[in-house]
Every structure is written in C-alpha cells, then in structure tokens.
Amino acid sequence: MLFTELYEPVYLFMERGGMVLFSILFLVLFLWGFVLERVFYFMFVHRASVKAAVAEWEARSERRSWAAHQIRQDLLSRLSFELTSNMSTIKMLIGLAPLFGLLGTVTGMIEVFDVMAFLGSGSPKAMASGISKATIPTMAGMVAAITGVFAQSLLDRYIKREKIRIEDQLTFDH
C-alpha cells in the first residue's frame, strides 16, 4: 500500500514530463553517484592517504634540499589530484542538467505546435500536455543543477581547506 502511494505520484510526474525527464533522472543519478563517491573518499580513503604521505615525508632525514622540495611537491600534487578527482565530471553534469531541461522545453513546445497545427489554437486542453512536457523537464533540470551546485560548492570548500591543512602538515622543520 505504501509503495503504491509513493509510486503513483512519481509515475504521473515522469509521464507528464515526457521522455526527456528520464534522461534528467539518469543524469541526476550519475551526478549524485559521483558526489557520494567524493564524500565516501573524503570520509574513508583520504585520511589514510594523507597519513601515508606525512609518514613518507617525516621518514626523510633532511627536508631542505632541492630534491626534498621536489619530493614534497610530488606528495602534495598526488594528494591534490586525489582530492579533485571526479570534480570536473561533477561540474560537467551540473552544466548538462539545465541543457537537458531546455531540450525538454523544446520537445514539449514542438508537441504544442503539432497539436495547434492539427486541432487549431482553440483547444487549450489539448495543448496542456505539451505545455506540461515543456515546463516539467525545465524545472527538473534547474532543480538538478541547483542541488548539484550546492553539493559542488561544499566539496570545493572542503578540498580547499584540506589542501591548506596538508601543506601545513608537510613542513620543512629540519
């Protein structure tokens, strides 16, 4: 009973939005899959990577030579690369979401124009389906982009703080 109460509104929403809404759904699933991957990495893998890099740096007997600076830079670059992995994919998916919404707008308006050409402009009830297929994907694409931008800004802020923290841990104190 509960499943059908939840399923029916979602099914009606997807049906009213048209086929483009399914592509927006898959895009959002990929987007949040990558966001959750980054969160999982930060929570479970990143600390061990930083710990290993700091241990490698601390194991060095001298830290002032040009070679030591290059090794430190390599450690920082490696950790930075791991921190920012998949962020460009997240940004790309955020940029695609409104474009998919716009595609839904265009396909919905084409449907409206087809109805107008076939029945004339005097049948607003017949045009309502096309207008629905034009506005719902637009809204869905914008909502997907807004939530993605929010998540991306939180991830970017965390990455920025983490880079500073890592640089502070790899000091030249010898």
C-alpha positions in Angstrom: 0.0 0.0 0.0 2.7 2.5 1.0 4.7 1.6 -2.2 1.8 2.4 -4.5 1.1 5.7 -2.6 4.7 6.7 -3.3 5.0 5.2 -6.8 1.9 6.7 -8.4 2.8 10.4 -8.0 6.3 9.7 -9.3 4.9 7.8 -12.2 2.5 10.6 -13.1 5.2 13.2 -12.8 7.5 11.2 -15.1 4.7 10.6 -17.5 3.8 14.3 -17.6 7.4 15.3 -18.1 8.0 13.1 -21.2 11.0 11.1 -22.2 13.5 13.8 -21.6 12.6 13.6 -17.9 14.0 10.1 -17.8 17.3 11.3 -19.2 17.4 14.0 -16.5 16.7 11.4 -13.9 19.7 9.3 -15.1 21.9 12.4 -15.2 20.9 13.2 -11.6 21.6 9.7 -10.5 25.1 9.9 -12.1 25.7 13.3 -10.6 24.8 12.2 -7.1 26.7 9.0 -7.6 29.9 11.0 -8.2 29.1 13.4 -5.3 28.6 10.4 -2.9 31.8 8.8 -4.3 33.7 12.0 -3.3 32.1 12.0 0.2 33.0 8.3 0.6 36.6 9.1 -0.5 36.9 12.0 2.0 35.5 10.0 4.9 37.3 6.7 4.4 40.2 6.9 2.0 41.6 10.4 2.2 42.8 10.2 5.8 44.8 7.1 5.1 46.4 8.8 2.0 47.4 11.9 4.0 48.7 9.7 6.8 50.9 7.7 4.3 52.2 10.9 2.7 53.0 12.5 6.0 54.8 9.3 7.2 56.8 9.3 4.0 57.7 12.9 4.5 58.5 12.5 8.2 60.8 9.5 7.4 63.1 11.7 5.4 66.2 12.7 7.3 66.6 16.0 5.6 63.9 18.3 4.2 65.7 21.4 3.0 67.4 20.4 -0.3 66.1 20.9 -3.8 65.4 17.2 -4.0 63.4 17.3 -0.7 61.4 20.2 -2.1 60.6 18.2 -5.2 59.5 15.2 -3.2 57.3 17.3 -1.1 55.8 18.9 -4.2 55.2 15.4 -5.6 53.4 14.3 -2.4 51.3 17.5 -2.5 50.4 17.0 -6.2 49.5 13.4 -5.7 47.2 14.3 -2.8 45.7 17.2 -4.6 45.0 15.1 -7.7 43.2 12.5 -5.5 41.2 15.3 -3.8 40.0 16.8 -7.0 39.3 13.6 -8.8 35.9 13.5 -10.4 35.2 17.1 -9.6 35.3 18.1 -13.3 32.8 15.3 -14.1 30.5 16.7 -11.4 30.8 20.2 -12.8 30.1 18.8 -16.3 27.0 17.0 -15.1 25.8 20.2 -13.3 26.2 22.1 -16.6 24.3 19.4 -18.6 21.2 19.4 -16.3 19.8 22.7 -17.5 20.6 21.9 -21.1 18.6 18.6 -20.7 15.8 20.7 -19.2 16.0 23.0 -22.2 15.8 20.0 -24.5 12.6 19.1 -22.7 11.2 22.6 -23.2 11.9 22.4 -27.0 10.4 18.9 -27.4 7.3 19.9 -25.3 6.8 23.1 -27.4 7.1 21.0 -30.6 4.3 18.9 -29.2 2.2 22.0 -28.5 2.8 23.3 -32.1 1.8 19.9 -33.5 -1.4 20.0 -31.6 -2.1 23.5 -32.7 -1.4 22.6 -36.3 -3.7 19.6 -36.1 -6.6 20.9 -33.9 -6.1 24.7 -34.2 -5.3 27.1 -31.3 -8.8 26.9 -29.8 -8.2 23.7 -27.8 -6.2 24.6 -24.7 -6.9 21.2 -23.1 -5.2 19.5 -26.0 -2.2 21.8 -25.7 -1.9 21.3 -21.9 0.0 18.0 -22.3 2.7 19.6 -24.5 3.0 22.6 -22.1 3.4 20.2 -19.3 6.1 18.4 -21.2 7.8 21.7 -21.8 7.8 23.0 -18.2 8.4 20.0 -16.1 11.8 19.0 -17.6 12.9 22.6 -17.4 12.1 22.7 -13.7 13.7 19.3 -13.1 16.9 20.4 -14.9 17.1 23.5 -12.9 16.5 21.7 -9.6 19.1 19.2 -10.5 21.6 21.9 -11.3 20.9 23.9 -8.2 21.3 20.9 -5.9 24.4 19.9 -7.8 25.9 23.4 -7.4 25.2 23.3 -3.7 27.0 20.0 -3.3 29.9 21.0 -5.6 30.4 24.2 -3.6 30.6 22.2 -0.3 33.0 19.8 -1.9 35.2 22.6 -3.3 35.3 24.3 0.1 36.3 21.1 1.8 39.0 20.5 -0.8 40.4 24.0 -0.4 40.6 23.6 3.4 42.2 20.1 3.0 44.9 21.4 0.7 45.9 24.0 3.2 45.9 21.5 6.0 48.0 19.1 4.1 50.6 21.7 3.2 50.8 22.7 6.9 51.5 19.0 7.8 54.3 18.6 5.3 56.7 21.2 6.9 60.4 21.9 6.4 61.3 21.8 10.1 64.7 20.1 9.7 
